[in-house]
Amino acid sequence: MSERKITIEYNDRIVRQFMLAAILWGVVGMLVGVLIASQLNFWRVNFNLPWLTFGRLRPLHTNAAIFAFVGNMMFAGVYYSTSGWSRPGWRATSSRRSISGPGRPSLWRRRSRSPSG
């Protein structure tokens, strides 16, 4: 019987895009955080502009840090991990022994049928 090798190629493009978005939003969130932290220490950093006050920039900082940065990282992690878990022929290795036991056939293996039945 000949053994065929299956080559699986993963398309990680969406994972890279989520990682890039997470890095960009992380930089934006951290820069806004540095700006509002410096406004608490040095009040002249407001530049007398009403749209650069602490009360208006704090929600931008928290939303950029929590939802944009963490959300993009979560999606990148989910897409990266599920592409590896859902490949054809994947079987659990550590739990296989505990489910099947030493004398019983494994529940995780694919059974090959003989030509006679």
N, C-alpha and C positions, 0 to 999 in steps of 0.2 A: 504494500500500500504506500503510495507517495504522499508526502506531507506538503501541503501548500502553505506558503508564507503569505500572510495578509499584511500589507503595508497600510497603515492608517496615518493620514496626514490631517493635522488639526488646523483649522482656520482660526487663528487667534486675533484677527483684525478687530473684532468688536471688543475684545478684552483690552487691547492696546488703546482703543479709542476711549473706553471708560477710564483707564488709568491716566491717560493724558488729561481728560476732563477733570479727574480728581486732583491731579497735580496743579492744574491751573486754578481751580476753585480753592484749593488749599492755600496757594500763594495769595489769592485775592482776600480770603478770609483772614489770613495771618497779617497781611499788610493793613487791613482795616482795623484789626485788633491792636496792632502797634500804634496806629494813629489815634484810636480812642483811648488807649492806655496813656499815651503821651498827653492827650487833652486833659486827662484827670490830674496829671502832675503839673503841666504847664498850660494854663488856660489860654495863653496867647496863640496856641496852635489852632484855634478855631478860625483864625484869619478873618473874623467878623463876618462870616458867611453863615446865614441861617441853615443852609442845607448841609453844613459840615459839623453840626453840633453833636454832642455825645448821644443825645436822645434819638437822633435820626440815624446815626451810624451803628448803634448797638444792635438793632434788629438785622441789619445787613450783615454784620459780623457773625451773629449767632446762626442765621439762616445759611450763610455761605459755609460756615464751619460744620454745622450739623447735617443739614439736608444735602447740600451740594457735594461737599467733600466726602462725608461718610457714606452717603447714598451711592455715589459713583464707585467708591471702593467696594461696597457690598455687592453691587451688580457685577463688577469686574471679578470679584472672588467667586460669585455664584456661577458665572459663565465659564470661568477657568476650571473650576472643579467639576462641573457637570459634564464638560466635554471629555474629561478623563475618565469619569465614572461610567458614562453611557456608551463606551466603545463596545463593539461586538465581541463576544467571547469573554467578557469580564466575569470573574467569579470571586466570591469572598474567600480569602485564604485562611484567616485566623478563626473565623466562626465556623468554617466547614468541619473542623475536627470536633468542635463541641456539639454541633447538631447531629452529625452522623454517628459518632462514637467509634470505637475500635473495630467492632465486628459487623457493623451495618453499612450498607452502601450509602454513599454521600447523596444528600438531597440536592446538592448544587451542581453536580456533574451532569452533562448531557449524556444520555444513554445512546450508545450506537446500536442499531438493530442489525442483527445478522440477516443474511439473505434468506435463511430458512424460516425466519419468523421471529 
